[in-house]
Amino acid sequence: MLGASASAAALVGLGSWKSAFAQDARPLPGYAAWKDAGSMIVHSPNTIELRRGAMGDGAITPARQLYVRNNLTPPSADILKDSDAWTVQVDGVRRPRAFTLAELRGMSTETVTMVLQCSGNGRGMFPSKPAGTPWQVGAAGCVMWTGVPLRELVRALGGADAEAKFLTGTGGEVIPAGIDPRTRVERSVPIAALSDALLAWELNGQPIPLAHGGPVRLVVPGFTGVNSVKYVKRIALTADESDSSIQQTDYRMSAPDAKAMNPADPSVWQMPPKSWINSPLPEGGGLRAGAVTIKGVAFGGTNAVRQVEVSTDGGASWKVATLVGPDLGRFAWREFAATVDLAAGSHQLASRVTDVKGRTQPEARVENKAGYLNTSWRDHAVTVTVA
């Protein structure tokens, strides 16, 4: 982890970020109107993706290019007018109590750089066409969060209840009258995640905007984005998983032919190792025979990256790439680059990452009903034509 005094502005400035792309037909929703419209794909008011060709080079994803995924309509922007008054209740500890954001700001803070990725990133590559947003690679970014480490907050409150097995966060979205309260955004993760989790109020050194869960967001490094609950109002250390639908019957690795998601199936929690190439891309064109530099990003989920390899022949052979740019910690992604010689013709470019524990990105996706956790290097490969 970096110290809270790290210069977010300097890191955001690393590399060049391109936005010379035609604006999508759908306009940005009001709460995200400040985004770089030319870089984004607006799938719906609650699902906004960064174009693969707009990722450019850079260790940190600027907030204006960070994807958006909301499971419910965001609260009113009025909650940001007096953000210091926002309260978070902490339960499942010996001395439960509520904290205002003003109180949290007065505590010791940490900054963590991590990959924030939607569970369905890569869903659009499934031949089965699962229901849901057909994300490609742009439902992910690498960002810096600053806030209070939850482990310290729990320690200050006397420690967790003896029976606690899960860390459960509850969002502050408004549930309309008459709607089943189990539709609330409430996610539980194994309590071991407490050691790295934050109650954060800054994103890349600035107050978290409404689109990304401000004024306070639960941040769970190494886990998919749904587990980092936005607009968090309650943190609880619980004996059981939440009974919310988003926990019990959504975000499960259910079989493709299942009639419905089963609470007994594995929950979508930690992210496996994953990488993809951002340059060159098929739409870029203009490639000439000779030396070509392949660039992309790679991450290990809960572990640091050890090695990235690239292939120019669809996985028949591999070459070790160079990790470039800053190493911002085990939860962040690493940029990679490899210069290869390409003859005239068609080439399938692929990348695969291996983390420090020896887990390697697989060739095949894990087939599942909702199209979650697609880490297939073959799915993420690109075919380019060299003149």
Secondary structure, 3 states (H helix, E strand, C coil): CECCCCCHHHHHCCCCCCCCCCCCCCCCCHHHCCCCHHHEEEEECCEEEECHHHCCCCCCCCHHHCCEECCCCCCCHHHHCCHHHCEEEEECECCCEEEEHHHHHCCCCEEEEEEEECCCCCHHHCCCCCCCCCCCCCCEEEEEEEEEEHHHHHHHCCCECCCCCEEEEEECCCCCCCCCHHHCCEEEEEHHHHHCCEEEEEECCEECCHHHCCCCEEECCCECHHHCCCCEEEEEEECCCCCCHHHHCCCECCCCCCCCCCCCCCECCECCCEEEEEECCCCCCCCCCEEEEEEEEEEECCECEEEEEEECECCCCCEECEEECCCCCCCCCEEEEEEEEECCEEEEEEEEEEECCCCECCCCCCCCCCCCCCCCCCCCCEEEEEC
